[in-house]
Amino acid sequence: MDVCKAVQNYLNKMVADVSGMKVLLLDAETTPVISTVVTQSQLLAREVYLIDRVESRTRDKMRHLKCVVFVRPSPESIQALVEELRDPCYGDYYLYFSNTLKKSAIERLAEADESECVREVQEYYADFLAISNEVFSFNVSAPANPLYIENSSTWDTKAFSRTTEGLISVLLALKKKPLIRYERNSQLANKLAAEVSYQIQQEGPLFDFRKPDTPPILLILDRRNDPVTPLLNQWTYQAMVHELFGITNGRVDLSSISDVRPELREIVLSSDSDPFYKRTMHLNMGELGAQIKTYVDEYQTKHKSSMNIESINDMKKFMEDYPEFRKLSGNVTKHVTLVGELSRRVEIDGLLEAGEVEQSLACSENHSADLRTVQKLIAQSNIPFEMKVRLVCLYALRYEKSSSNATTSLIESLRNCHDATEKSVALVEAVLSYAGADRRLDDLFANQDILARTKNAFKGLKGVENVYTQHTPLLVKTLLDFAKGKVKHENYPFIEGGTRDKPQDMIVFIIGGATYAEAREVQKFNASNPGLRVVLGGTSVHNSASFLREVSDCVGKWVKTGNASNQNLVAVGGQQRIKTSRLD
């Protein structure tokens, strides 16, 4: 199960089946899908000489070129394609859609093709962003694409439709017809599981794959059951870059750095085309420092050898190696710049000190010490205000049920900070409304009964590899339970059917967004559990800022509609469905 290879295979079919010079037309959704798995030079090598957007109407007519179109079958893209076919710029058109195409859309395209220039129409199921071999996303998050309306039990119709279609696409791309399980306390997960099951039945022939000995599992989880993981600072390369700068469709914006070179204002991070990044993306900062030094030494060695040109043969060899040498030079500069800026941010923002307190709040129970350190950091001027808010959020989540809970006084301390805003301070109560103890399925902090507290205390005595990476996402426990066959059926019911067999293939999808910390754990899990292959997906991939934006947006909607207090979720019997914009 490799989501990157699945998208690359679809792309290879598109461009290989169309011989000669060609144009590639994409839309707003398929542009990042393609750009994350292939480079422009790789497309050029396959005779793709022009890449443009299908909605652009300023293109020159070049009837000698063939045109490959890859778009989502959305109303906007269908309309743009209709306008293109009415006044074609190219000789032949090969139309590929990233998801299932409605009959009405096919009829509209046929009517518009008066020049009879359409040669092929196909569905290639790449309706998702393949972030790495084991991770995918739909880029659906608030405020642009809210998940909820009215209350915590009601999907936004547009987000529901997009998520359902995306999951169907992932299953078809991976050629899996799974049994579907969902987190019992999440009505959103229940409704999504029921809808995906219904659509699989509706699309019967498309899911007619060879039946495996053990059926694959699609497990639908809810971010609200683990709000801690997206609130923490991250200390591994990929996750840290996303936390401090943000990774958007494989690109990182460094324009905020004052002395950055022009060519480094936006950089690409791709595990597929960058061997160094692939090797180091899950390493912590200490290991990364050693790797970056080795990388620079390797470059310097090659640079010195390139200067020893004493013969025609030496010159010939240098010219043959020069493109690779230039690529290595640019890559070294990129990673040295990025790692240097990460180190600078750690120092000036006091992240080491704050990170240690975060890990204590996430992993161990020591109320008086935690309260003192949080109060101390709120008073420090070098700690960014958003970091202070996250510390109070973590404190509030851990000690929500404690008789000594001092969340109210900590909120007042936040308000007294010189850079405080009421919207930011309100995030603490919003996080509790979104994912407080009564909303979660599991005892996230292992502190709600004596047995759990005892286990947690012994766990804390074992010692850890790194004080900044003590926390383990809840997802790890869930995966281990599935691998050992110990998962509780009542907590993760099947939407239809069932099996007692341990799964060999699992697609885990998190409503409300996955994180790069969880992506790293999935990579480690797959490496150490060869009997179970896991792919992780989410409506989005969060850092702490995007997670808190989504929390604020969701809870804000619940308050406006008077449903903020309606948070106690119960198991939903039967299969519930919600009306979508897609025709059944």
Buried (B, 14 or more C-beta within 10 A) or exposed (E): BBBBBBBBBBBEEBBEEBEEEBBBBBBBBBBBBBBBBBEEEBBEEBBBEBBBBBBEEEBEEBEEBBBBBBBBBBEBBBBBBBEBBEEBBBBBBBBBBBBBBEEEBBEBBEEBBEEEBBBEBBBBBBBBBBBBBBBBBBBBBBEEBBBBBBBBBBBBEBBBBBBBBBBBBBBBBBEBBBBBBBBBBBBBBBBBBBBBBBBBEBBEEBBEEEEEEEBBBBBBBBBBBBBBBBBBBBBBBBBBBBBBBEBEBBBBEBEEBEEBEEEBEEBBBBBBBBEBBBEBBBBBBEBBEEBBEEBBEEBEEBEEBBEEBEEEEEEEBBEEBEEEBEEBEEBBBBBBBBBEBBEEBBEEBBBBBBBBBBBBBBBBBEBEEBBEBBBEBBEEEEBBBBBBBBBBBBBBBBBBEEEEBBBEEBBEBBEEBEEBEEEBBBBBBBBBBBBBBEBBBBBBBBBEEEEEBEEBEEBBEEEBEEBBBBBBBBBBEBBBBBBEEEBEEEBBBBBEEEEEEBBBBBBBBBBBBBBBBBBBBBBEBBEEBEEBBBBBBBBBBBBBBBBBBBBBBBBBBBBEEEBBEEBEBEEBEEBEEBEBEBEE
